[in-house]
Amino acid sequence: MDFLDEPFPDVGTYEDFHTIDWLREKSRDTDRHRKITSKSKESIWELIKSLLDAWSGWVVMLLIGLLSGTLAGVIDLAVDWMTDLKEGVCLSAFWYSHEQCCWTSNETTFDDRDKCPQWQKWAELMTGHAEGAGAYVLNYFLYILWALLFSFLAVSLVRVFAPYACGSGIPEIKTILSGFIIRGYLGKWTLLIKTVTLVLAVSSGLSLGKEGPLVHVACCCGNLFCSLFSKYSKNEGKRREVLSAAAAAGVSVAFGAPIGGVLFSLEEVSYYFPLKTLWRSFFAALVAAFTLRSINPFGNSRLVLFYVEYHTPWYMAELVPFILLGVFGGLWGTLFIRLGKYPVLEVIAVTGITAVLAYPNPYTRRSTSELISELFNDCGALESSQLCDYINNPNMSRPVDDIPDRPAGPGVYTALWQLALALIFKIVITIFTFGMKIPSGLFIPSMAVGAIAGRIVGIAVEQMAYHHHDWIIFKNWCRPGADCVTPGLYAMVGAAACLGGVTRMTVSLVVIMFELTGGLEYIVPLMAAAVTSKWVADAFGKEGIYESHIQLNGYPYLDVRDEFTHRTLATDVMRPRRNDPPLAVLTQDSTTVEDVETLIKDTDYNGFPVVVSRESERLIGFVQRRDLTLAIKNARQKQDGVVSSSVVYFTEDAPQLPASNPQPLKLRRILNLSPFTVTDHTPMETVVDIFRKLGLRQCLVTRSGRLLGIITKKDVLRHMAQMMNQDPESIMFN
Amino acid sequence: MDFLDEPFPDVGTYEDFHTIDWLREKSRDTDRHRKITSKSKESIWELIKSLLDAWSGWVVMLLIGLLSGTLAGVIDLAVDWMTDLKEGVCLSAFWYSHEQCCWTSNETTFDDRDKCPQWQKWAELMTGHAEGAGAYVLNYFLYILWALLFSFLAVSLVRVFAPYACGSGIPEIKTILSGFIIRGYLGKWTLLIKTVTLVLAVSSGLSLGKEGPLVHVACCCGNLFCSLFSKYSKNEGKRREVLSAAAAAGVSVAFGAPIGGVLFSLEEVSYYFPLKTLWRSFFAALVAAFTLRSINPFGNSRLVLFYVEYHTPWYMAELVPFILLGVFGGLWGTLFIRLGKYPVLEVIAVTGITAVLAYPNPYTRRSTSELISELFNDCGALESSQLCDYINNPNMSRPVDDIPDRPAGPGVYTALWQLALALIFKIVITIFTFGMKIPSGLFIPSMAVGAIAGRIVGIAVEQMAYHHHDWIIFKNWCRPGADCVTPGLYAMVGAAACLGGVTRMTVSLVVIMFELTGGLEYIVPLMAAAVTSKWVADAFGKEGIYESHIQLNGYPYLDVRDEFTHRTLATDVMRPRRNDPPLAVLTQDSTTVEDVETLIKDTDYNGFPVVVSRESERLIGFVQRRDLTLAIKNARQKQDGVVSSSVVYFTEDAPQLPASNPQPLKLRRILNLSPFTVTDHTPMETVVDIFRKLGLRQCLVTRSGRLLGIITKKDVLRHMAQMMNQDPESIMFN
């Protein structure tokens, strides 16, 4: 019996920082499936096992939904509490946030819902004085101190325990989903540290969001649950199907947008997304959203984060400011991507500066989500916000929700100034914050920048319409006494534009914004802004922030969206190049174990083509370096008579050799008999297409049946970089 | 100069009922794009032309959206008018429908909005008597007569002018999008006749919907606008990108659901759906939806068809009836697919029977969309429908919208009986109607079946809860005086379940239902029903109605969702089989024109591999039969000295022959130098994957560089049919 009939460990696995072979993974899964199906006819127990196997996908989805929803809820609650802890503490129960503290005390009326005796600011608690310059300075100082403490903890935890926990994680997840191996990136340790440090980082008041990192957290959950089922843990291809769905669940809990999450995963993150995964992703996304809702961190029973209800439609003429906001969003995206690439400053320093500058301005002091929520809001009669300080016409008594246009009061003008300062501050500080070595997302800060700009534009248009009813552009839709401009809508459009400029999302952006706000009527303004911002940003550079970070890190990511339109052929890209030494090949029946070992030692290729003979150069298969090393090591240890001078046979039957000759080593079992080949005349665009769609690791090049060379994924990426006048050496891994 | 340097007409086109080669189309488009880009640097005019070319995709989308939205609006208006024409006529303006007629007359109050003096039933108009048995019989008779007239016109128009206009068209569109050519299927003539006959068929009162055919209409619009731009008209691959987007626009106008439309196109219809198309489809879908809304056929300013607003949440215990509705939906789907395959009866007969049986029952007499709309509705205080005839408790005065649970009045019990009869009638008649030779869709009839069943279940549960508050299952959520069961929600869930059972849609179904009704809160009941109905229906047969019709017609459709899990290899599928004559090949430099012509005459293969020589069998390329025929015909006509004994050269340079030899024919230009090859050991699952993902037409099989055989798409499909124990001869086209 040939020992190779039994599989030996680790054959068919991959090394760290290498690319997987999708076709091989898929075919391994089919084998596994076939085995289970044929076994299931043998006994009831095997039948049950096969049913469990068939259902394991749904179980994993359910678990992912439950865990990521729970984690998102816990993170939300913890962030609420710790953000408020910077300002004060709840006397009745220190683990209550400001809102919960005053909510449980029944004494407060609707207007004073922010003020209750149980909640005390630090100055009041320590000195007894709630007002005055001394109390302000003390509160200010403690605010900064808490912020520094939180960010110090966050940065230390990340640095010491899990360096992979920093950033948003989305570029790496994209790369992993495209078939790259980064061990530990989605591990338990990363999950734990990322969750804790995310809370710390957001609470410290830095200009970053938790939405991107939540996708990473959800993917870690997905990876964790994969290990429960060998179907997923032992197959890198199947594992990635689960991770795609987990990414959808992550976005779903980040925004309360299950459909948007699935589309985000499909459009932005995933690489291989079969339709079966679509349905499962949707399931995971829904479970996650409902788990989060049952924990109810937003305090309302809505599924959505920023629920808005506007009472007026939009008008065609408003498309002009909306498109201008789109342009602003595109420029913001370009600026952010250009400058956000090079993080230079220290986390602690940035936290200090952020805290010092943020505290005095009410719009930067509060948490960014609260800010966005307020900016999106329409001014109803009950609204107590400074932004809604309009001068009411006492002669008119109208229903609560139907407020006609009014002149702005002094509060609105103060708010305008503060918003303008907040805009500049947010722009500068967000650029410095992203890319620091702590968990940080860009969705919410980008949306905040857009929302501030949008609200400013909205108020300007509104007041212009009020004071100039007779202007030709306002005449048709802004008669006196009618409510015509909704500044909150401008904020929403601005937020969408800025988010679009940075990420270059399209359909998923519109769907997320629409789910986030619940407004189907405003889909056209959102689209107009999203399209404009994408076009403007694309004019300055085709890559969104994630692609730009992938490139910066040199990951071997083959983007499905890059069109390859150059006229090169496979022969121009394959190795060996002209003047290079000839291709390292094995022959099917004339290479010795020693030859193979020398070849492995002298080269660092991931695999070797096997040919009939060096003269005919006719290809018969391809063998992986890793499998070859393992097989020879195994054989030397376990199989008698295999020595350095043994001949390695890749043929079906090794010839009967005289007893004096050393025992042959039969390795047909590890030979891939269906290596992918193209002819040397194949246009590179076709080759790129094949690599993308089939997820190849390498491809052999032939002419009239003779082996000429090899093209690896890295060669393809290098060639593409070269064609786009980029440095081909920026592609770093295999 | 070689005449072949100039392209000659028709090279690279396809014959009717043949499959396209996606890779070739793609590479042709890249060539075109490259030419335009390089030319654009030459002059301003060329630059403008290149910009126009780049924008033509968006222009086509805009035009598709505008035209399909307009057509949908016109169809809606015409159907409204003609449906009412069966009952009576508007005296003030005969082109007004009942609703418009009474709407324009200002005399009516809200309660009597259906009754106004201008609208007269036929009996009243002809005899002066509006009431009585005589008038009823006359109205009944005329109703049937109109119905017969409409369906006679519809069936005659389809039969005489455009046989492709019958059915829903979605199976054929799926096949076309997968790369099959059916000339005229999306032509102008089909568009015109389908639009007219669709109105006639729906108005005749047959149990069919206009939603599926609207997808066909939108695709015809897409094809029409393709012909404006050579980028799309001359490239079958690019054309299909436009058609995918058009399908999304079609669903968008059918339901007022742009996001659902895009997902439907992605999940259900499309084959090759690059991300760029996603965004464009969304644009087309939105433009179409807004065009339709500005025509405003639904009479309200909502974008959605069946807008509902429920005031109570759903409870966990209700999942049981929802899942039961899902089971019903799955059974309905199975029944419909099994029996709907064999249309036997005549259109006129079915119309007659439908009209005779439908008229007496108020729930079948009205149009199906109105019926669904009423079934979905929650019973507010203002509702005058018989379904809302509850006994009010006079002691309670509650706000209008918040009605606690009440016992059903006699009207509800009458309605229950009528609904039960309507359910049986709809089930039977829908099965007989679908597949008849007129335009017919199944969305609305299926939804009606489900909605009726759902409403019946809903009322039953509601009354059970009212009369048995103390039962353990109702105890927690149905206290006396509280509104706990919404029968309209059950109707909605039932509709989703039945639609899901027939079409096997998943995510797109939930999104369409959600957009259709505007209710994000009810996504879990919808999903539960959709999942159950899909599982139940799948247990009886994996195919939805579209796949079943594709199979029935023998179209060569390679479904992306079928998993191929058998252990066969390429060598088992390729031709020639053992004992077959050897593969028909050409040699690169030893075949004469006469040999080629004989080969073309004797075989009906679509193309021939070209090898170095018959002995070495080393492959150098592949040549299409069509191109070969055209090239030889052209050469014989235009090139001097090409005679039957001329040698055909596929090599780079033809040798210098003595003048006495006949002129050689150089055909390298039509030779595909990069034919797709796999080895004979490649597992068939990989081959299937390659065919699917790369959209191949054929693939050559080699072993150690020697050509062994060929696998065409038809071979793959036949093999798959065989493996699933189906008749391989059911695959009919190439």
Interface residues (C-beta under 8 A of the other chain):
Chain A: L23 K26 S27 T30 H33 R34 T37 P258 I259 V262 E267 P274 L275 K276 L278 W279 F282 F283 L286 F290 L303 V304 T506 V507 V510 V511 F514 E515 G518 L520 E521 I523 V524 M527 V531 V560 R561 E563 T565 H566 R567 A570 V612 S616 R618 L619 I620 L673 S674 P675 T677 V678 T679 H681 T682 P683 E685 T686 D689 I690 K693 L694 T702 S704 G705 R706 L707
Chain B: L23 K26 S27 T30 H33 R34 T37 P258 I259 V262 E267 P274 L275 K276 L278 W279 F282 F283 L286 F290 L303 V304 T506 V507 V510 V511 F514 E515 G518 L520 E521 I523 V524 M527 V531 V560 R561 T565 H566 R567 A570 V612 S616 E617 R618 L619 I620 G621 L673 S674 P675 T677 V678 T679 H681 T682 P683 E685 T686 D689 I690 K693 L694 T702 S704 G705 R706 L707
